[in-house]
Amino acid sequence: MTQVDFYVLTPHTGGDRYQLACRIAEKARQAGRRVLIHTPIEAEAKHMDGLLWTLWEQSFVPHGLLGQAEPQVNPILIGDGARDMEQHQVLINLAAEVPMFFSRFERLIECVDHDSAVKSASRERFRFYRDHGYPLNSHNIS
């Protein structure tokens, strides 16, 4: 069964859920996991692509846009996960809705920042996972 983890930025923490998703994706990649960052919005996918190119000055994070990058050499892919047929262990959800394909992943990460709409949607997703019996963890990020 998929493990679901909510990472929540505390009120005084800088950054946003996109930067948080980058940090989590890089940590998972360093642990040898293949990661899919799910967003059905093309502008968000391009934003994530840009962040992964520029977030760390000292290192390169191998990644690419879903459908454009070679999955074999890019352990982090970004895009609409409903169209993904590659094998990944970790799904990072940036969509407002529960991704209906999430159960094919070992782990689902939900990133929550200070935006009230993001918080509200994440509460709905939390209830969905809880009501369907998925194991849940919540991590406050300071």
HELIX and SHEET records of a PDB file:
HELIX    1   1 ARG A   17  GLN A   30  1                                  14    
HELIX    2   2 GLU A   42  THR A   54  1                                  13    
HELIX    3   3 GLY A   81  ARG A   83  5                                   3    
HELIX    4   4 PHE A  102  ARG A  104  5                                   3    
HELIX    5   5 SER A  116  ASP A  131  1                                  16    
SHEET    1   A 7 HIS A  63  LEU A  65  0                                        
SHEET    2   A 7 ILE A  76  GLY A  79  1                                        
SHEET    3   A 7 VAL A  35  HIS A  38  1                                        
SHEET    4   A 7 VAL A  90  ASN A  93  1                                        
SHEET    5   A 7 ARG A 107  VAL A 112  1                                        
SHEET    6   A 7 GLN A   3  LEU A   9  1                                        
SHEET    7   A 7 LEU A 136  ILE A 141  1                                        
END                                                                             
